[in-house]
Amino acid sequence: MRDVSVKELEKQCIELKKKVLTMIYKAQSGHPGGSLSAADFVTALYFREMNLDPGNPKWEDRDRFVLSKGHVCPIQYAALAALGYFDEKELDTLRKEGSILQGHPDMKKCPGIDISTGSLGQGFACGVGMAVAGKADQKEYRVFVVVGDGECQEGEIWEAAQTANKYQLDNLVVFVDNNNLQLDGTTDEVMPNINLGKKFEAFGFETLTVDGHNMEEIVAALDKVRAAKNGKPKCIFANTVKGHGISFMENQCGWHGVAPNDAQYEQAMKELEEQLNAV
């Protein structure tokens, strides 16, 4: 953990959002909605919580980060670039042929990616496996996994959750990005999740619910789960807004996987600059 203030994290989050929108705008391809809903807790993890070494991405004792909802990789790429895992110029190559920044995270191409993800549900299962390995090897690293609420409709999520309970993986922390929207509509319309946070509790997770856009709450939750060596895997259930921070994107299903045009990009960047000046 690093000594970073909530205000510094809030500013960093807005800077990452600007990078996300810029790379998607230049690529004219990508997933802005979910990248923005996950931005606050991804910022807290990368810039305060996780024990990392950008100069040595494969450091054996690093904390692991798994973006199970891999399509929102622009927010992860923005964080990795800001930390120095690769030159920020690479952000301009998002989704281009030969780029290290593919449309889903690729561990063979991009420094700082711990596992390739994209097929929903599989990343969480891989994260559980990493946590099992950490326990078996008596390592101190922790594994942080980000899953989407729509992704939690996948059965593999719950097989992995059962495994986390069985092996008492208190070195595992899963963030649920509960933005209530997925590609085809609301989660209730597509396949109701029915008390999703309570489901993780029922599967043996110590579950904390936070406002996923309140940095103070996110930091407090991370402080609490860090101190809890109680044999229980951890779930931070984050209530979020898809497209958060951009007035015309918020809570709009259509911004799941659409790039802004010139006027929309200009408006979005103006709004983020205003937010930055207000912090």
Backbone bond lengths (Angstrom), bond angles and torsions (degrees), N, CA, C in turn:
res aa  C-N    CA-C-N  psi(-1)  N-CA   C-N-CA  omega(-1)  CA-C   N-CA-C  phi
1 M - - - 1.453 - - 1.516 110.51 -
2 R 1.340 116.41 141.81 1.460 121.44 178.32 1.523 110.07 -112.58
3 D 1.325 115.64 152.11 1.464 121.76 -178.46 1.527 109.37 -82.99
4 V 1.319 115.39 88.97 1.465 121.94 -178.78 1.523 107.62 -126.36
5 S 1.319 116.98 133.12 1.459 120.45 -177.24 1.525 111.28 -76.49
6 V 1.321 115.09 160.92 1.456 121.09 176.74 1.521 110.21 -60.14
7 K 1.320 117.05 -41.74 1.466 120.40 -179.40 1.529 110.98 -63.69
8 E 1.317 117.15 -40.71 1.474 119.83 177.21 1.530 110.76 -62.65
9 L 1.329 116.39 -39.96 1.457 120.39 178.60 1.522 111.33 -66.28
10 E 1.330 116.58 -39.06 1.463 120.14 178.45 1.527 111.18 -62.71
11 K 1.323 116.18 -41.17 1.462 119.87 177.90 1.527 110.88 -66.52
12 Q 1.332 115.72 -42.77 1.462 119.87 179.49 1.522 110.64 -61.91
13 C 1.312 116.85 -39.35 1.468 121.24 179.91 1.526 110.78 -60.12
14 I 1.324 116.77 -43.64 1.468 119.91 179.92 1.523 110.64 -66.00
15 E 1.321 116.68 -39.02 1.468 120.06 177.35 1.529 110.48 -62.02
16 L 1.325 116.48 -39.92 1.472 119.72 178.29 1.521 110.80 -66.07
17 K 1.318 116.74 -39.03 1.473 119.84 177.60 1.527 110.65 -61.21
18 K 1.320 116.87 -39.47 1.464 120.49 177.74 1.523 110.09 -61.79
19 K 1.330 116.58 -41.95 1.467 120.43 178.39 1.521 111.19 -65.04
20 V 1.326 116.60 -40.46 1.462 121.21 179.16 1.521 110.60 -58.93
21 L 1.314 116.40 -51.17 1.460 119.97 -177.00 1.523 111.93 -66.64
22 T 1.333 116.25 -35.59 1.464 119.73 -179.80 1.518 111.07 -66.80
23 M 1.334 117.24 -44.04 1.469 118.22 -178.19 1.528 111.27 -69.16
24 I 1.342 117.60 -37.23 1.461 119.84 178.08 1.528 110.60 -69.23
25 Y 1.322 116.40 -38.82 1.471 120.70 177.55 1.529 110.83 -62.25
26 K 1.327 117.16 -45.63 1.464 120.19 -179.09 1.525 111.44 -67.56
27 A 1.330 116.11 -35.79 1.471 120.09 179.10 1.518 111.78 -77.51
28 Q 1.348 115.93 -22.98 1.464 122.49 -170.50 1.528 111.13 52.61
29 S 1.336 112.72 38.88 1.456 120.27 179.93 1.525 108.19 -165.95
30 G 1.323 116.21 144.80 1.459 119.36 177.36 1.515 111.90 138.65
31 H 1.323 115.21 -175.31 1.462 121.72 -172.83 1.528 110.41 -123.91
32 P 1.338 117.07 90.81 1.464 119.30 -178.18 1.530 113.93 -75.57
33 G 1.334 118.26 -38.18 1.458 120.64 -172.26 1.508 114.12 -56.02
34 G 1.322 116.84 -54.99 1.461 121.50 -179.35 1.513 113.48 -73.52
35 S 1.330 117.53 -27.05 1.467 120.20 175.62 1.526 109.67 -63.60
36 L 1.329 116.33 -40.44 1.464 120.56 -178.33 1.522 111.82 -75.40
37 S 1.323 117.66 -33.68 1.471 118.70 179.35 1.529 111.35 -69.01
38 A 1.318 117.72 -28.76 1.462 121.88 -178.83 1.524 113.30 -91.66
39 A 1.320 117.71 -3.99 1.465 121.47 -168.33 1.522 113.90 -61.34
40 D 1.335 117.80 -40.37 1.462 119.61 -174.64 1.528 112.11 -65.86
41 F 1.327 117.57 -49.08 1.460 117.38 -177.23 1.526 112.10 -76.43
42 V 1.326 118.33 -27.44 1.469 119.69 173.11 1.529 109.64 -64.19
43 T 1.321 117.13 -40.30 1.457 121.51 176.74 1.521 110.86 -61.23
44 A 1.330 116.99 -47.54 1.461 120.73 -179.47 1.525 111.62 -60.53
45 L 1.318 116.39 -38.67 1.466 119.97 -179.64 1.525 111.57 -68.00
46 Y 1.323 117.09 -50.02 1.459 119.99 -173.83 1.528 113.33 -74.81
47 F 1.323 117.85 -32.87 1.455 119.58 -171.69 1.524 113.96 -104.89
48 R 1.340 117.02 -3.30 1.465 119.33 176.74 1.518 112.92 -135.43
49 E 1.320 116.89 -47.22 1.459 119.98 -164.49 1.525 115.03 -87.90
50 M 1.313 118.18 -47.89 1.463 120.17 -168.09 1.519 112.67 -78.78
51 N 1.319 113.94 144.55 1.458 122.51 178.74 1.529 107.67 -91.70
52 L 1.342 116.39 104.74 1.455 122.19 -171.09 1.522 110.69 -135.33
53 D 1.334 115.61 163.48 1.459 122.01 173.18 1.530 108.18 -139.23
54 P 1.341 117.25 96.59 1.473 119.84 -178.71 1.526 113.43 -56.64
55 G 1.323 117.16 -26.97 1.462 120.35 178.48 1.513 113.33 -76.36
56 N 1.329 116.24 -13.31 1.456 121.67 -179.67 1.534 108.33 -140.48
57 P 1.348 116.96 74.10 1.473 120.96 -172.93 1.523 114.65 -58.49
58 K 1.320 117.59 -24.38 1.460 120.87 -178.44 1.532 112.66 -100.41
59 W 1.324 116.52 15.71 1.456 121.50 177.71 1.528 110.06 -48.05
60 E 1.307 116.77 126.19 1.460 121.99 -170.68 1.531 112.75 -62.48
61 D 1.318 117.53 -32.25 1.462 120.96 -174.59 1.527 113.77 -98.30
62 R 1.321 117.36 10.98 1.465 120.34 179.11 1.530 110.55 -67.79
63 D 1.322 115.76 155.15 1.453 119.53 166.37 1.526 108.61 -70.36
64 R 1.316 115.65 149.02 1.468 120.73 -179.70 1.532 110.20 -102.03
65 F 1.337 115.82 144.93 1.457 121.42 176.22 1.525 108.38 -126.65
66 V 1.329 115.35 126.57 1.463 120.95 -179.69 1.524 108.89 -122.24
67 L 1.322 115.81 116.06 1.461 121.14 176.11 1.522 107.20 -92.00
68 S 1.339 115.43 87.15 1.463 118.96 -174.96 1.524 110.68 -64.93
69 K 1.338 117.26 -36.92 1.474 119.99 173.11 1.533 107.28 -84.70
70 G 1.334 113.59 74.97 1.457 121.15 -166.98 1.515 115.88 -64.14
71 H 1.335 118.26 -17.85 1.462 119.95 -178.23 1.529 112.36 -69.16
72 V 1.344 118.09 -15.33 1.466 119.26 178.28 1.526 111.02 -94.63
73 C 1.317 116.24 28.39 1.462 121.84 -178.79 1.534 114.90 -58.17
74 P 1.351 121.51 -22.63 1.467 117.37 177.21 1.521 113.91 -54.29
75 I 1.324 119.29 -35.03 1.468 119.15 179.05 1.529 110.56 -70.12
76 Q 1.315 117.83 -34.31 1.464 120.26 176.47 1.524 110.53 -70.39
77 Y 1.323 117.53 -42.80 1.462 120.64 178.39 1.525 110.93 -60.85
78 A 1.332 117.09 -40.73 1.459 120.90 179.67 1.529 110.47 -61.32
79 A 1.337 116.32 -41.85 1.466 120.56 179.42 1.526 111.40 -67.04
80 L 1.321 116.55 -44.67 1.469 120.16 -179.45 1.527 111.37 -62.37
81 A 1.321 116.66 -41.08 1.461 120.11 178.96 1.523 110.89 -64.74
82 A 1.325 116.70 -43.54 1.460 120.71 -179.18 1.524 111.98 -63.72
83 L 1.331 116.77 -29.42 1.464 121.15 179.46 1.530 112.74 -86.14
84 G 1.319 117.20 -8.58 1.451 120.18 176.05 1.512 116.05 94.58
85 Y 1.323 117.62 18.84 1.468 119.69 176.94 1.533 111.17 -68.47
86 F 1.320 116.15 -28.46 1.463 121.60 176.00 1.521 107.85 -157.00
87 D 1.319 116.57 166.35 1.461 122.18 -179.35 1.524 110.37 -64.77
88 E 1.333 116.04 135.03 1.461 119.77 -178.80 1.526 112.69 -61.25
89 K 1.330 117.96 -19.53 1.466 120.49 177.06 1.529 111.17 -60.28
90 E 1.329 115.91 -25.33 1.470 119.82 179.94 1.529 111.62 -63.42
91 L 1.331 117.44 -24.12 1.459 120.04 -179.52 1.531 111.76 -60.16
92 D 1.328 115.70 -27.43 1.475 120.07 179.47 1.527 112.54 -72.92
93 T 1.328 117.03 -6.75 1.465 120.44 -177.09 1.526 112.63 -103.62
94 L 1.331 117.64 9.64 1.461 121.11 -177.32 1.529 111.37 -47.28
95 R 1.325 115.75 128.61 1.468 124.21 174.27 1.530 114.37 65.32
96 K 1.319 117.04 11.67 1.462 119.30 176.16 1.532 109.76 -86.91
97 E 1.318 115.60 152.48 1.463 120.43 179.53 1.522 110.04 -59.17
98 G 1.319 116.46 129.69 1.454 121.83 178.70 1.513 114.58 85.59
99 S 1.321 118.16 -6.18 1.465 121.06 -179.10 1.520 110.95 -70.34
100 I 1.343 115.84 151.70 1.463 120.05 172.70 1.528 110.26 -75.72
101 L 1.344 116.59 -12.66 1.461 121.75 -176.73 1.526 109.76 -108.49
102 Q 1.315 114.34 83.13 1.452 120.25 -179.65 1.536 110.96 -79.78
103 G 1.316 117.09 176.07 1.460 121.79 -177.58 1.512 113.73 -68.10
104 H 1.323 116.39 -15.65 1.457 123.25 170.70 1.529 107.15 -137.42
105 P 1.334 118.51 151.55 1.472 120.50 -174.13 1.529 112.27 -60.50
106 D 1.330 114.82 133.52 1.465 121.55 -179.01 1.532 108.70 -123.30
107 M 1.320 116.69 109.76 1.461 121.48 -176.02 1.528 112.58 -67.74
108 K 1.322 117.49 -18.66 1.456 120.25 -179.93 1.526 111.89 -85.90
109 K 1.327 116.68 -14.87 1.459 120.32 -177.42 1.522 113.51 -109.38
110 C 1.327 116.96 -37.74 1.460 120.89 -168.69 1.523 112.35 -110.78
111 P 1.334 118.13 121.44 1.466 120.78 175.13 1.527 110.91 -60.28
112 G 1.328 116.42 137.26 1.451 121.16 177.97 1.515 114.71 95.77
113 I 1.334 117.60 -7.97 1.460 120.97 176.20 1.529 108.54 -89.44
114 D 1.322 116.84 119.32 1.462 120.78 -175.64 1.521 113.26 -85.22
115 I 1.330 117.68 -23.41 1.459 120.55 176.69 1.526 108.91 -157.37
116 S 1.301 117.35 139.14 1.467 121.46 175.88 1.530 108.82 -70.62
117 T 1.333 116.00 134.73 1.459 119.79 -178.47 1.526 110.17 -135.26
118 G 1.291 115.70 170.81 1.459 120.82 -179.38 1.509 111.24 156.81
119 S 1.325 117.72 -47.99 1.458 121.36 175.10 1.526 107.56 -73.26
120 L 1.321 117.00 111.02 1.452 121.02 -168.97 1.524 112.51 -61.37
121 G 1.330 114.90 136.66 1.453 122.44 -178.19 1.507 113.05 100.72
122 Q 1.324 116.99 -32.94 1.459 120.36 -173.98 1.527 113.03 -71.09
123 G 1.332 116.80 -34.01 1.452 119.22 -178.81 1.514 112.36 -62.11
124 F 1.338 116.10 -41.61 1.459 119.61 178.57 1.524 110.57 -61.94
125 A 1.333 116.61 -42.13 1.464 120.35 178.02 1.527 110.43 -61.09
126 C 1.327 117.25 -41.05 1.471 120.41 177.72 1.527 111.05 -64.20
127 G 1.339 116.09 -40.10 1.459 119.80 178.39 1.519 112.06 -62.04
128 V 1.328 116.37 -39.74 1.456 120.25 176.53 1.529 109.95 -62.20
129 G 1.324 116.26 -41.08 1.461 119.97 177.44 1.517 112.21 -61.93
130 M 1.323 117.26 -40.75 1.467 121.27 176.96 1.535 111.08 -61.47
131 A 1.339 115.37 -40.83 1.459 119.46 179.92 1.523 111.57 -68.18
132 V 1.338 116.83 -38.16 1.464 120.65 174.90 1.530 109.81 -60.14
133 A 1.334 116.46 -44.92 1.467 120.88 179.49 1.528 111.04 -61.89
134 G 1.339 116.13 -40.65 1.460 119.42 178.77 1.517 111.77 -60.69
135 K 1.322 116.03 -42.45 1.464 120.09 177.26 1.533 111.04 -63.85
136 A 1.340 115.83 -46.12 1.465 120.37 -177.57 1.523 111.58 -62.45
137 D 1.331 116.09 -36.39 1.467 120.70 -178.43 1.527 113.01 -90.02
138 Q 1.331 116.04 3.36 1.465 122.65 -179.92 1.537 111.40 54.79
139 K 1.328 114.51 45.07 1.463 121.90 177.66 1.523 110.22 -94.93
140 E 1.316 116.03 154.84 1.458 121.41 -178.85 1.530 113.05 -92.68
141 Y 1.333 117.80 -6.08 1.462 118.13 -176.91 1.526 111.37 -66.65
142 R 1.342 114.47 156.04 1.454 120.95 175.64 1.529 109.50 -115.51
143 V 1.304 115.08 161.07 1.468 121.91 -179.50 1.527 108.41 -119.11
144 F 1.327 115.49 124.32 1.460 121.99 178.90 1.529 108.64 -111.77
145 V 1.310 116.01 127.74 1.461 121.55 -177.45 1.530 109.34 -124.55
146 V 1.330 116.57 135.28 1.461 122.05 174.69 1.525 108.54 -109.00
147 V 1.327 115.91 121.31 1.462 121.06 176.37 1.529 108.96 -120.36
148 G 1.314 116.40 154.20 1.457 121.55 175.60 1.514 111.07 -93.51
149 D 1.332 115.47 157.12 1.467 118.14 177.49 1.526 110.96 -67.51
150 G 1.326 117.76 -37.38 1.458 120.05 174.20 1.514 111.63 -63.99
151 E 1.332 116.09 -37.56 1.457 121.26 178.28 1.522 111.65 -61.39
152 C 1.326 116.49 -29.49 1.466 120.42 -177.98 1.522 112.55 -70.24
153 Q 1.327 117.15 -0.74 1.466 120.88 171.01 1.530 111.42 -78.36
154 E 1.322 116.12 -9.31 1.465 121.07 179.07 1.536 110.04 -80.66
155 G 1.315 116.60 132.72 1.460 120.53 -179.72 1.514 113.57 -62.93
156 E 1.326 116.95 -29.82 1.466 120.45 -178.44 1.529 111.78 -61.29
157 I 1.341 116.45 -29.28 1.465 120.24 177.36 1.523 110.18 -56.94
158 W 1.314 116.04 -43.30 1.465 120.18 -173.13 1.526 112.01 -81.43
159 E 1.310 117.54 -27.48 1.469 119.86 170.54 1.525 109.75 -64.05
160 A 1.332 115.97 -42.66 1.462 120.29 178.54 1.529 111.17 -66.32
161 A 1.338 116.44 -39.65 1.461 120.20 179.39 1.530 111.33 -62.44
162 Q 1.337 116.71 -41.31 1.470 120.21 176.41 1.523 111.04 -60.35
163 T 1.324 115.71 -40.46 1.463 120.51 179.90 1.523 110.85 -65.04
164 A 1.340 116.07 -41.19 1.468 120.16 178.84 1.517 111.03 -60.96
165 N 1.331 116.28 -37.71 1.460 120.03 177.78 1.530 110.98 -69.24
166 K 1.321 116.12 -44.91 1.465 120.05 -177.90 1.527 112.09 -57.17
167 Y 1.340 115.83 -42.65 1.463 119.88 -175.48 1.533 112.92 -95.67
168 Q 1.320 116.95 12.32 1.462 122.99 173.04 1.537 111.77 51.24
169 L 1.332 114.06 55.55 1.464 119.62 -172.15 1.535 111.81 -85.01
170 D 1.340 115.17 75.19 1.459 118.67 176.68 1.526 111.95 -77.34
171 N 1.328 116.31 5.74 1.477 121.96 171.83 1.529 111.46 -97.38
172 L 1.328 116.42 10.81 1.466 122.59 -178.68 1.523 109.80 -115.31
173 V 1.339 116.10 129.57 1.465 121.81 176.24 1.523 108.28 -127.79
174 V 1.327 116.37 119.60 1.462 120.06 177.93 1.525 109.24 -108.29
175 F 1.325 115.81 128.90 1.455 122.08 171.76 1.522 107.91 -96.83
176 V 1.328 116.48 126.67 1.459 120.74 174.25 1.527 107.65 -100.21
177 D 1.332 116.13 117.82 1.468 122.10 178.31 1.527 107.43 -86.25
178 N 1.329 115.15 89.83 1.466 121.41 -172.44 1.526 109.87 -91.89
179 N 1.348 115.80 76.68 1.473 119.39 -178.63 1.529 113.40 -97.75
180 N 1.328 116.34 0.09 1.477 123.03 171.89 1.527 115.19 68.48
181 L 1.319 117.09 8.34 1.465 120.20 177.95 1.518 110.07 -130.08
182 Q 1.330 116.12 147.44 1.458 121.35 171.60 1.516 108.12 -139.55
183 L 1.302 117.56 -171.54 1.464 121.24 -170.27 1.524 113.09 -54.38
184 D 1.325 117.39 -43.23 1.465 120.91 -170.37 1.528 114.50 -101.51
185 G 1.329 117.81 5.53 1.460 119.55 -179.37 1.506 111.37 146.72
186 T 1.330 116.82 -160.66 1.460 119.97 177.09 1.527 109.20 -74.27
187 T 1.322 115.72 156.98 1.460 119.04 178.75 1.536 110.56 -62.87
188 D 1.327 117.06 -34.16 1.469 119.40 178.44 1.525 111.57 -65.28
189 E 1.316 116.49 -34.19 1.462 120.19 179.28 1.535 111.30 -73.22
190 V 1.324 116.22 -40.69 1.461 120.43 -175.06 1.525 111.33 -78.06
191 M 1.317 116.31 -53.96 1.470 121.78 178.38 1.526 107.97 -165.44
192 P 1.321 118.40 100.86 1.467 121.01 -173.94 1.531 112.83 -54.57
193 N 1.331 115.83 133.42 1.468 121.17 180.00 1.526 112.53 -84.06
194 I 1.319 117.69 -22.38 1.472 123.42 173.83 1.538 112.15 52.97
195 N 1.329 116.52 89.39 1.470 121.25 176.64 1.530 112.23 53.05
196 L 1.322 114.97 59.73 1.464 120.52 -172.93 1.527 112.63 -59.34
197 G 1.331 117.15 -43.04 1.467 119.24 178.47 1.515 111.80 -60.59
198 K 1.346 116.09 -39.94 1.465 120.33 178.20 1.525 111.56 -65.82
199 K 1.320 116.27 -29.41 1.466 119.34 176.84 1.523 110.40 -62.57
200 F 1.343 116.39 -45.78 1.462 118.34 178.55 1.526 110.95 -62.43
201 E 1.332 117.32 -37.41 1.462 120.17 175.33 1.522 110.27 -60.45
202 A 1.331 116.49 -44.30 1.465 121.00 -178.77 1.522 111.94 -63.59
203 F 1.328 116.18 -25.98 1.466 120.46 178.45 1.527 111.61 -90.57
204 G 1.323 117.27 13.21 1.451 121.24 171.97 1.513 116.48 93.78
205 F 1.350 117.44 8.79 1.460 120.91 179.93 1.526 110.63 -86.16
206 E 1.324 115.78 140.31 1.456 120.02 166.16 1.524 106.45 -77.18
207 T 1.326 117.09 116.23 1.462 121.79 -169.55 1.522 111.65 -115.20
208 L 1.335 115.61 128.34 1.455 122.41 175.22 1.528 107.97 -117.42
209 T 1.312 117.16 136.75 1.459 121.95 178.50 1.524 109.83 -105.17
210 V 1.330 116.08 131.32 1.465 120.90 -178.40 1.525 110.04 -134.24
211 D 1.326 115.20 160.20 1.457 121.91 165.16 1.522 105.68 -75.98
212 G 1.309 116.53 112.78 1.463 120.77 -174.45 1.506 115.22 -68.17
213 H 1.343 117.42 -0.94 1.459 121.33 176.42 1.525 111.35 -120.23
214 N 1.324 116.04 15.54 1.458 121.97 175.61 1.522 107.57 -109.84
215 M 1.319 116.26 101.28 1.460 120.42 -173.08 1.523 111.86 -61.85
216 E 1.320 116.80 -34.98 1.463 119.95 179.37 1.524 111.03 -62.85
217 E 1.326 117.13 -42.16 1.467 120.79 178.04 1.526 111.30 -66.37
218 I 1.323 117.10 -40.14 1.468 121.26 179.91 1.519 110.46 -62.57
219 V 1.335 116.19 -46.64 1.463 121.16 -179.79 1.529 110.60 -62.81
220 A 1.327 116.98 -42.58 1.467 120.30 179.46 1.525 111.20 -63.20
221 A 1.335 117.08 -39.70 1.463 120.56 178.55 1.522 111.02 -64.62
222 L 1.324 116.50 -41.77 1.465 120.07 178.74 1.523 111.23 -65.09
223 D 1.325 116.87 -38.48 1.471 120.05 176.80 1.524 110.03 -61.93
224 K 1.318 116.10 -40.13 1.466 119.79 -177.96 1.521 111.78 -68.16
225 V 1.333 117.65 -45.78 1.469 118.55 -176.89 1.525 111.34 -72.03
226 R 1.333 116.83 -27.45 1.466 119.18 177.33 1.520 111.06 -63.34
227 A 1.313 115.67 -34.59 1.467 120.24 -176.51 1.522 112.86 -83.99
228 A 1.324 118.00 -10.14 1.469 121.39 -172.28 1.525 111.30 -95.14
229 K 1.316 116.78 88.12 1.465 121.80 175.36 1.524 107.99 -95.49
230 N 1.322 115.67 70.91 1.464 120.94 -170.35 1.522 113.99 -117.62
231 G 1.336 116.67 13.54 1.457 119.53 178.82 1.507 114.92 80.61
232 K 1.343 117.10 2.05 1.464 119.98 -179.39 1.522 110.95 -106.44
233 P 1.350 117.35 132.52 1.468 118.48 169.89 1.525 108.91 -63.43
234 K 1.329 116.37 156.16 1.460 121.01 -173.50 1.521 111.00 -112.45
235 C 1.324 115.90 142.41 1.461 122.18 173.55 1.519 108.54 -128.18
236 I 1.337 116.71 123.28 1.458 121.11 171.47 1.522 106.22 -105.39
237 F 1.313 114.15 108.10 1.467 122.04 -174.09 1.523 107.52 -91.00
238 A 1.324 116.00 105.59 1.464 121.81 -171.84 1.520 111.26 -102.41
239 N 1.318 116.81 112.62 1.461 121.06 173.89 1.523 108.82 -77.09
240 T 1.318 116.46 118.21 1.463 121.60 -171.49 1.526 111.51 -130.43
241 V 1.310 115.06 173.74 1.462 122.92 178.08 1.526 108.22 -122.25
242 K 1.296 116.22 121.96 1.462 119.70 177.61 1.533 109.28 -62.73
243 G 1.333 116.82 134.05 1.457 120.67 -178.07 1.511 113.69 74.35
244 H 1.328 117.57 22.83 1.464 122.11 -172.07 1.527 112.69 -55.98
245 G 1.319 114.64 134.47 1.463 121.20 175.28 1.507 114.66 98.11
246 I 1.342 116.58 -12.78 1.463 121.31 178.77 1.521 107.36 -117.98
247 S 1.321 116.94 113.79 1.458 121.70 -168.69 1.527 113.29 -53.39
248 F 1.325 117.22 -43.57 1.465 119.07 -174.89 1.530 113.43 -85.14
249 M 1.337 117.06 -5.88 1.465 120.88 177.78 1.522 112.19 -98.74
250 E 1.318 117.46 -24.16 1.455 120.48 -171.60 1.535 112.25 -61.33
251 N 1.343 113.63 130.03 1.473 122.08 176.44 1.526 113.44 58.57
252 Q 1.325 116.03 28.04 1.465 120.90 179.20 1.527 109.28 -111.60
253 C 1.309 115.85 113.45 1.464 120.56 -178.38 1.526 111.93 -58.48
254 G 1.335 116.42 -31.21 1.458 120.68 -177.61 1.514 114.30 -63.89
255 W 1.339 117.04 -15.98 1.469 120.18 178.56 1.527 112.44 -94.57
256 H 1.317 116.32 19.97 1.465 119.74 175.96 1.534 110.69 -62.18
257 G 1.321 116.69 -49.73 1.460 120.07 -174.59 1.507 113.08 -142.27
258 V 1.337 116.91 47.95 1.463 122.08 -177.75 1.521 109.73 -126.65
259 A 1.333 117.12 137.95 1.468 121.49 178.32 1.528 110.39 -88.66
260 P 1.337 118.18 145.59 1.462 120.45 177.59 1.525 111.89 -72.03
261 N 1.344 115.52 149.77 1.462 119.67 172.17 1.529 109.29 -84.52
262 D 1.311 117.60 -175.11 1.463 120.61 -175.39 1.520 112.45 -57.17
263 A 1.335 116.49 -50.70 1.461 120.35 -176.56 1.536 111.20 -66.23
264 Q 1.323 116.52 -39.49 1.458 120.22 179.99 1.529 111.08 -66.91
265 Y 1.322 116.40 -40.79 1.461 120.55 177.98 1.529 110.75 -62.27
266 E 1.320 116.11 -45.04 1.465 120.63 179.47 1.530 110.88 -60.56
267 Q 1.321 117.02 -43.49 1.457 121.36 179.08 1.530 111.28 -64.92
268 A 1.329 116.21 -43.64 1.462 120.61 -179.32 1.526 111.17 -62.04
269 M 1.319 117.17 -44.09 1.459 120.62 -179.20 1.527 111.22 -67.22
270 K 1.314 116.73 -34.86 1.462 120.79 176.65 1.528 110.39 -63.23
271 E 1.321 116.31 -44.62 1.459 120.48 179.59 1.529 111.18 -62.96
272 L 1.319 117.30 -41.22 1.463 120.42 -179.63 1.527 110.80 -68.52
273 E 1.312 118.52 -37.55 1.469 121.36 176.60 1.519 110.22 -62.07
274 E 1.317 116.50 -41.13 1.468 120.18 178.13 1.524 111.17 -63.55
275 Q 1.319 116.18 -40.39 1.469 119.90 177.45 1.525 111.45 -64.97
276 L 1.322 116.00 -40.46 1.460 120.87 179.35 1.522 111.03 -62.42
277 N 1.311 116.56 -41.81 1.458 120.74 -179.80 1.522 112.56 -68.81
278 A 1.339 115.27 -21.79 1.467 120.04 -177.68 1.520 113.14 -87.84
279 V 1.320 118.30 -13.96 1.472 121.07 -178.64 1.529 110.36 -71.54
